[in-house]
């Protein structure tokens, strides 16, 4: 019989006879049983909703925590309406009870408990280790049990395992070399290789700056691979770590000479140069063509500059003489071999020195002191026409000389002109350079000759006047 039908049958009716009319017999009894059952079920279903409001509940989920190894971790569990119930912390993966209410159950001294007004319950883990990584449960002892879970992630910064990582290596040129770098940490570290000096690595024919991976293999290693390499490990957890591995490549000496033929002149200082490469480091020195080792001193100075497996050699020879010309050898030796290079020093002509040629002096007529004296006492003798013309022509042909206009340049006392003529300086010629410099000099400065050129007619008049004066003086 359906519940709805029982409810319709169970409706009170008007009294018939002594009482209310209602369903009787077996059908009535069945309806009464169904109605009682429905009432009980309804009252039971309404009871949990009322009690639910009185039970404890979690206000929020437990946040996951990430912590570096060695640091402290904290998990928080927030509970409301705890009343007389208790809170416990449990390690999920091992089912280990860590605490119950105010008491710490675990024997781990790094775990402690704290709470705030029975609402916030904190689980403390000091100096977290990788073993602490996992799920943790906060539960309330209701029936059924209520719980929340949170995860502690313990990360570990990278570290290099020295026992499994390559140390400094020495290899012969042309051999294969393998470098290994093992690192550990959580999450798993990323490992890469690069050169310490930042240069590219010739990795199997390809120039690269960085090589990924714990293991690198260099085939047919050469001296260009020589240097320090860095193995760097990182996983996002600071700090990153690195290890330095020094790779040395052995090879016999080799050299090259910039100039195999040098030239020098007597008295010059000269320098001979030579470049070598070797590992192990070579012994370098200079010898003469006779094989004698050259030692630094007053005559020679030997200089050597080392840069890794490269070495620069320089021999300076001071004040070169004839004995210094010849051949010189630069030598390089190590445990794997030796080599030498020859430089020849030849003599070259000394550079010529530049000399300044003085300007030609003008032609002049000179008279002996006796002639001058005789001319003043007995009258001056006239020069022959041929001699005057010769002087005039030679003066005009001289470089830097020029006839000047007598009318514009003639000045001074005739006696002064006469004295200048007797001193051997031609009065009709002048040096342009001397004239310009004399004009700007001090008034009292001495002049090498009088700058008074004469035209031909003026010269004859002057000579005539001089002769007349001489005759008059002689007659008296």
C-alpha positions as CSV (number, residue, x, y, z in Angstrom):
1,X,0.0,0.0,0.0
2,X,1.3,3.4,-0.9
3,X,2.1,6.0,1.8
4,X,-0.2,8.5,0.1
5,X,-3.0,6.0,0.2
6,X,-2.3,5.3,3.9
7,X,-2.4,9.0,4.6
8,X,-5.8,9.3,2.8
9,X,-7.1,6.4,4.8
10,X,-5.8,7.8,8.0
11,X,-7.9,11.0,7.7
12,X,-10.4,11.1,10.5
13,X,-14.0,10.7,9.4
14,X,-17.4,11.7,11.0
15,X,-18.4,9.5,13.9
16,X,-20.8,6.7,12.9
17,X,-22.6,5.3,15.8
18,X,-20.4,5.4,18.9
19,X,-17.1,6.7,17.4
20,X,-15.3,8.2,14.5
21,X,-15.6,6.3,11.2
22,X,-12.2,5.0,10.1
23,X,-10.6,2.2,8.2
24,X,-10.8,-1.0,10.1
25,X,-9.6,-4.5,9.6
26,X,-6.2,-5.6,8.3
27,X,-5.9,-2.7,5.9
28,X,-6.2,-0.2,8.8
29,X,-3.6,-1.9,10.8
30,X,-1.2,-1.8,7.8
31,X,-1.7,1.9,7.3
32,X,-1.1,2.7,10.9
33,X,2.3,0.8,10.7
34,X,3.3,2.7,7.6
35,X,2.4,6.0,9.1
36,X,4.4,5.3,12.2
37,X,7.4,4.3,10.2
38,X,7.3,7.4,8.1
39,X,7.2,9.6,11.1
40,X,10.2,7.9,12.6
41,X,12.2,8.2,9.5
42,X,11.3,11.9,9.2
43,X,12.3,12.6,12.7
44,X,15.7,10.7,12.2
45,X,16.5,12.6,9.0
46,X,15.9,16.0,10.7
47,X,18.2,15.2,13.7
48,X,21.7,15.3,11.9
49,X,21.1,18.8,10.4
50,X,20.6,20.1,13.9
51,X,23.6,18.3,15.4
52,X,25.8,19.2,12.4
53,X,25.8,22.8,13.5
54,X,27.2,21.8,16.8
55,X,30.2,19.7,15.5
56,X,33.7,21.1,14.9
57,X,34.6,22.1,11.3
58,X,37.7,23.3,9.3
59,X,37.5,26.9,8.1
60,X,40.2,26.5,5.4
61,X,42.5,23.9,3.8
62,X,46.1,23.4,5.0
63,X,48.5,25.2,2.6
64,X,51.4,23.3,1.2
65,X,54.8,24.4,2.3
66,X,58.2,24.5,0.4
67,X,61.3,24.8,2.5
68,X,65.0,24.5,1.9
69,X,66.8,21.7,3.7
70,X,68.0,23.0,7.1
71,X,65.3,25.6,7.4
72,X,62.1,25.5,9.6
73,X,58.7,24.3,8.3
74,X,55.3,25.3,9.7
75,X,51.9,23.7,9.0
76,X,48.7,25.4,10.2
77,X,45.3,23.8,10.9
78,X,42.3,26.2,11.6
79,X,39.3,24.6,13.5
80,X,36.1,26.3,14.7
81,X,33.6,25.1,17.3
82,X,36.1,22.5,18.7
83,X,34.3,22.3,22.1
84,X,35.3,19.1,23.8
85,X,36.8,17.4,20.7
86,X,40.6,17.0,20.2
87,X,43.0,17.7,17.4
88,X,45.8,15.4,16.3
89,X,48.6,15.5,13.8
90,X,49.5,12.4,11.8
91,X,52.2,11.6,9.2
92,X,50.2,10.1,6.4
93,X,52.8,7.9,4.6
94,X,54.0,6.2,7.8
95,X,50.7,6.5,9.7
96,X,52.7,7.9,12.6
97,X,50.8,9.9,15.3
98,X,52.9,13.1,15.9
99,X,50.6,14.8,18.5
100,X,47.2,14.5,20.2
101,X,45.7,17.8,21.4
102,X,48.3,19.4,23.7
103,X,50.7,16.5,23.8
104,X,53.5,15.6,21.3
105,X,53.6,11.9,20.8
106,X,56.6,11.4,18.4
107,X,60.1,11.0,19.7
108,X,61.5,13.3,17.0
109,X,63.0,16.3,19.0
110,X,62.7,18.5,15.9
111,X,58.8,18.4,16.0
112,X,56.8,20.6,18.3
113,X,53.2,21.9,18.7
114,X,51.6,25.2,19.4
115,X,48.0,26.5,19.3
116,X,46.0,29.7,19.6
117,X,42.7,29.7,21.6
118,X,42.0,26.1,20.5
119,X,41.3,27.5,17.1
120,X,44.7,27.5,15.3
121,X,46.9,24.4,15.7
122,X,50.5,24.6,14.4
123,X,52.9,21.8,13.7
124,X,56.6,22.9,13.8
125,X,59.4,21.0,12.2
126,X,62.9,22.5,12.9
127,X,65.9,22.0,10.7
128,X,63.8,20.2,8.0
129,X,65.5,17.3,6.3
130,X,64.7,15.4,3.1
131,X,63.1,12.6,5.2
132,X,60.5,15.2,6.3
133,X,59.2,15.5,2.8
134,X,55.5,14.2,2.5
135,X,51.9,14.6,3.5
136,X,50.7,15.5,7.0
137,X,47.1,15.2,8.3
138,X,45.3,17.3,10.8
139,X,42.2,15.3,12.2
140,X,39.4,15.8,14.7
141,X,38.1,12.8,16.7
142,X,34.5,13.2,15.7
143,X,32.5,10.1,14.5
144,X,33.1,9.8,11.7
145,X,36.6,11.4,11.9
146,X,37.2,14.7,10.1
147,X,40.6,15.7,8.6
148,X,42.6,17.9,6.3
149,X,46.0,17.3,4.7
150,X,49.0,19.5,3.7
151,X,52.3,18.7,1.9
152,X,55.8,19.7,3.0
153,X,58.3,20.0,0.1
154,X,61.9,20.0,1.2
155,X,64.2,21.2,-1.5
156,X,68.0,20.7,-1.5
157,X,70.4,23.1,-3.3
158,X,72.8,21.4,-5.7
159,X,76.2,20.0,-4.7
160,X,78.9,18.4,-6.7
161,X,80.0,14.9,-5.8
162,X,83.8,15.2,-5.8
163,X,84.4,11.5,-5.8
164,X,82.6,11.0,-9.1
165,X,83.8,14.3,-10.7
166,X,86.9,14.7,-12.8
167,X,89.9,16.4,-11.3
168,X,92.7,18.3,-13.1
169,X,93.9,16.3,-16.2
170,X,97.0,16.0,-18.4
171,X,96.7,14.5,-21.9
172,X,98.9,14.2,-25.0
173,X,97.9,16.3,-28.0
174,X,95.7,14.2,-30.3
175,X,94.3,11.9,-27.6
176,X,90.6,11.7,-26.6
177,X,89.6,13.4,-23.3
178,X,86.4,12.8,-21.2
179,X,85.4,15.2,-18.4
180,X,82.7,14.1,-15.9
181,X,80.7,16.1,-13.4
182,X,78.3,14.5,-11.0
183,X,75.8,16.7,-9.0
184,X,73.0,16.0,-6.5
185,X,70.2,17.9,-5.1
186,X,66.4,18.2,-5.1
187,X,65.0,18.8,-7.7
188,X,67.6,17.1,-9.8
189,X,70.3,19.6,-10.8
190,X,71.0,20.7,-14.4
191,X,74.7,20.5,-15.3
192,X,76.6,22.4,-17.9
193,X,80.3,23.0,-18.9
194,X,82.0,26.2,-20.1
195,X,85.5,27.6,-20.2
196,X,86.6,29.8,-17.3
197,X,88.0,32.5,-19.7
198,X,84.7,32.7,-21.6
199,X,86.1,31.6,-24.9
200,X,84.3,29.1,-27.2
201,X,85.0,25.4,-27.0
202,X,85.9,23.5,-30.2
203,X,83.6,20.6,-29.4
204,X,84.0,17.9,-32.1
205,X,84.5,20.4,-34.8
206,X,81.8,22.9,-33.7
207,X,82.6,26.1,-31.7
208,X,80.1,26.3,-28.7
209,X,80.1,28.4,-25.6
210,X,78.3,26.0,-23.3
211,X,78.0,22.2,-23.3
212,X,75.0,20.6,-21.5
213,X,75.3,17.4,-19.6
214,X,77.4,15.8,-16.9
215,X,79.8,14.1,-19.4
216,X,81.7,15.7,-22.3
217,X,84.1,13.9,-24.6
218,X,86.7,15.9,-26.7
219,X,88.1,13.9,-29.6
220,X,91.7,14.6,-30.7
221,X,92.4,17.2,-28.1
222,X,94.8,20.0,-29.1
223,X,96.6,22.8,-27.4
224,X,93.7,25.1,-28.2
225,X,91.6,23.0,-25.7
226,X,94.1,23.7,-22.9
227,X,92.7,25.8,-20.1
228,X,90.4,25.8,-17.1
229,X,86.8,24.4,-17.4
230,X,83.9,25.1,-15.1
231,X,81.3,22.4,-14.2
232,X,78.2,24.4,-13.1
233,X,75.2,22.7,-11.4
234,X,71.8,24.5,-10.6
235,X,68.3,23.4,-9.9
236,X,66.5,26.7,-9.0
237,X,67.4,26.5,-5.4
238,X,70.2,29.0,-4.5
239,X,73.0,28.9,-4.6
240,X,74.4,27.3,-7.8
241,X,77.7,25.5,-7.4
242,X,80.7,24.9,-9.7
243,X,83.9,23.1,-9.9
244,X,87.1,24.1,-11.7
245,X,88.8,21.4,-13.8
246,X,92.2,22.3,-15.4
247,X,93.0,20.5,-18.7
248,X,96.7,20.5,-19.7
249,X,97.7,19.3,-23.2
250,X,101.3,18.2,-23.7
251,X,103.2,18.8,-27.0
252,X,106.8,19.3,-28.1
253,X,108.2,22.8,-28.7
254,X,107.5,24.7,-31.9
255,X,108.5,28.2,-32.9
256,X,108.2,30.8,-35.6
257,X,110.3,33.9,-36.4
258,X,108.8,37.2,-37.6
259,X,112.0,38.3,-39.5
260,X,114.7,35.8,-40.4
261,X,116.9,38.5,-41.9
262,X,117.7,41.6,-40.0
263,X,119.9,44.5,-41.0
264,X,122.0,46.9,-38.9
265,X,124.8,49.5,-39.3
266,X,127.9,49.9,-37.2
267,X,127.1,51.5,-33.8
268,X,123.3,50.7,-34.0
269,X,121.3,48.8,-31.4
270,X,119.3,45.9,-32.9
271,X,116.6,43.5,-31.5
272,X,116.0,39.9,-32.7
273,X,112.6,38.3,-32.0
274,X,111.4,34.7,-31.7
275,X,108.0,33.1,-30.6
276,X,107.7,29.6,-29.2
277,X,104.9,27.2,-27.9
278,X,105.4,24.2,-25.7
279,X,104.0,22.2,-22.8
280,X,105.5,21.3,-20.4
281,X,107.1,24.8,-20.4
282,X,110.3,24.8,-22.5
283,X,113.8,26.1,-21.7
284,X,114.5,28.9,-24.1
285,X,117.9,30.6,-24.9
286,X,120.0,32.2,-27.7
287,X,123.2,31.0,-29.3
288,X,125.7,32.4,-31.7
289,X,126.4,30.7,-35.1
290,X,129.4,28.9,-33.3
291,X,126.9,27.4,-30.8
292,X,128.0,29.6,-27.8
293,X,125.1,30.4,-25.4
294,X,124.5,34.1,-25.1
295,X,124.3,35.5,-21.6
296,X,122.8,38.8,-20.8
297,X,125.3,41.6,-20.0
298,X,126.6,44.9,-21.3
299,X,126.7,43.7,-24.9
300,X,123.5,41.5,-25.0
301,X,120.2,41.6,-23.3
302,X,117.9,38.5,-23.4
303,X,114.2,39.0,-22.6
304,X,111.6,36.2,-22.3
305,X,107.8,36.8,-21.7
306,X,105.6,33.8,-20.9
307,X,101.8,33.7,-21.6
308,X,100.4,30.2,-20.9
309,X,102.0,27.7,-23.2
310,X,103.3,30.6,-25.4
311,X,106.6,32.4,-24.9
312,X,108.1,35.5,-26.6
313,X,111.9,35.8,-26.9
314,X,113.9,38.9,-27.7
315,X,117.7,39.4,-28.0
316,X,119.0,43.0,-28.0
317,X,122.5,43.6,-29.3
318,X,123.9,47.0,-28.3
319,X,126.4,49.0,-30.3
320,X,126.8,46.6,-33.2
321,X,130.3,46.0,-34.5
322,X,131.7,44.0,-37.4
323,X,132.1,41.0,-35.1
324,X,128.4,41.0,-34.4
325,X,127.3,40.3,-38.0
326,X,126.3,36.7,-38.7
327,X,123.7,34.1,-37.6
328,X,121.9,33.7,-34.3
329,X,119.7,30.8,-33.1
330,X,116.7,30.8,-30.7
331,X,116.4,27.4,-29.0
332,X,113.5,25.8,-27.2
333,X,113.6,22.4,-25.3
334,X,111.2,20.4,-23.1
335,X,110.8,16.7,-22.2
336,X,109.0,15.9,-25.4
337,X,111.5,17.4,-27.9
338,X,113.4,20.5,-29.0
339,X,113.5,23.0,-31.9
340,X,115.5,26.0,-33.0
341,X,115.2,28.9,-35.5
342,X,117.9,30.9,-37.3
343,X,118.1,34.7,-37.7
344,X,120.8,36.3,-39.9
345,X,122.1,39.8,-39.0
346,X,123.7,41.6,-42.0
347,X,125.4,45.0,-42.3
348,X,123.7,47.9,-44.0
349,X,125.1,51.3,-44.9
350,X,124.8,53.9,-42.2
351,X,122.3,56.7,-43.0
352,X,123.9,59.8,-44.6
353,X,124.0,63.0,-42.7
354,X,122.5,66.2,-44.2
355,X,124.8,69.3,-44.4
356,X,123.9,72.9,-45.1
357,X,125.9,74.6,-47.9
358,X,126.6,78.4,-47.2
359,X,125.4,80.9,-49.8
360,X,128.2,82.1,-52.3
361,X,130.0,85.3,-51.3
362,X,129.8,88.2,-53.9
363,X,133.0,88.9,-55.9
364,X,135.0,91.9,-54.6
365,X,138.1,93.8,-55.3
366,X,140.6,94.0,-52.5
367,X,143.6,96.3,-52.1
368,X,146.6,95.7,-50.0
369,X,147.3,98.1,-47.2
370,X,150.3,99.6,-49.1
371,X,148.1,100.3,-52.1
372,X,145.5,102.0,-49.9
373,X,148.2,104.2,-48.2
374,X,149.8,105.1,-51.5
375,X,146.5,106.1,-53.0
376,X,145.7,108.4,-50.1
377,X,149.1,110.2,-50.3
378,X,149.7,110.4,-53.9
379,X,146.2,110.1,-55.4
380,X,144.1,107.1,-56.1
381,X,144.8,105.2,-59.3
382,X,141.9,104.4,-61.5
383,X,141.0,100.8,-62.2
384,X,141.2,99.8,-65.8
385,X,138.0,99.5,-67.8
386,X,138.6,95.8,-68.3
387,X,138.9,95.1,-64.6
388,X,135.8,97.1,-63.7
389,X,133.7,95.5,-66.3
390,X,134.9,92.0,-65.1
391,X,133.9,92.8,-61.6
392,X,130.6,94.2,-62.7
393,X,129.7,91.2,-64.8
394,X,130.8,88.7,-62.1
395,X,128.7,90.6,-59.5
396,X,125.6,90.5,-61.7
397,X,126.0,86.7,-62.3
398,X,126.2,85.9,-58.6
399,X,123.1,84.4,-57.0
400,X,121.1,86.7,-54.8
401,X,122.7,89.9,-56.1
402,X,120.9,92.7,-57.9
403,X,121.6,96.2,-59.3
404,X,119.7,98.8,-57.5
405,X,118.7,102.3,-58.7
406,X,121.3,104.8,-57.8
407,X,119.0,107.8,-57.8
408,X,116.7,106.2,-55.2
409,X,119.4,104.4,-53.0
410,X,122.5,106.7,-53.2
411,X,123.1,108.4,-49.9
412,X,125.9,109.2,-47.5
413,X,129.3,111.0,-47.6
414,X,131.5,110.4,-50.7
415,X,134.4,109.7,-48.4
416,X,132.5,106.9,-46.7
417,X,131.7,105.5,-50.1
418,X,135.4,105.8,-51.0
419,X,136.4,103.9,-47.9
420,X,134.0,101.2,-48.5
421,X,135.3,100.8,-52.0
422,X,138.9,100.6,-50.8
423,X,137.8,97.9,-48.2
424,X,137.0,95.5,-51.1
425,X,133.2,95.8,-51.1
426,X,131.8,96.8,-54.5
427,X,129.5,99.8,-53.9
428,X,127.3,98.9,-56.9
429,X,126.2,95.4,-55.7
430,X,124.1,94.3,-52.7
431,X,123.0,91.0,-51.2
432,X,119.2,91.0,-51.0
433,X,119.2,88.8,-47.9
434,X,121.8,91.0,-46.2
435,X,120.1,94.2,-47.2
436,X,116.8,93.1,-45.7
437,X,118.3,92.0,-42.5
438,X,120.5,95.1,-42.2
439,X,117.5,97.4,-42.5
440,X,115.9,95.8,-39.5
441,X,119.0,95.7,-37.3
442,X,120.1,98.3,-34.8
443,X,121.6,101.6,-36.1
444,X,125.0,100.9,-34.7
445,X,125.2,97.4,-36.1
446,X,128.2,96.9,-38.4
447,X,127.4,96.4,-42.1
448,X,129.6,94.0,-44.1
449,X,129.5,96.4,-47.2
450,X,127.7,99.6,-48.2
451,X,124.4,98.9,-50.1
452,X,124.9,101.7,-52.6
453,X,124.8,100.5,-56.2
454,X,126.0,102.9,-58.9
455,X,124.9,103.2,-62.5
456,X,127.7,103.2,-65.0
457,X,127.6,107.0,-65.6
458,X,127.6,107.8,-61.9
459,X,130.6,105.5,-61.4
460,X,132.7,107.3,-64.0
461,X,131.9,110.7,-62.4
462,X,132.9,109.5,-59.0
463,X,136.2,108.0,-60.3
464,X,136.9,111.2,-62.1
465,X,136.3,113.3,-58.9
466,X,138.6,110.9,-56.9
467,X,141.4,111.3,-59.5
468,X,141.2,115.1,-59.5
469,X,141.4,115.2,-55.7
470,X,144.4,113.0,-55.8
471,X,146.2,115.2,-58.3
472,X,145.5,118.4,-56.4
473,X,146.8,116.8,-53.2
474,X,150.0,115.7,-55.0
475,X,150.6,119.1,-56.4
476,X,150.4,120.8,-53.1
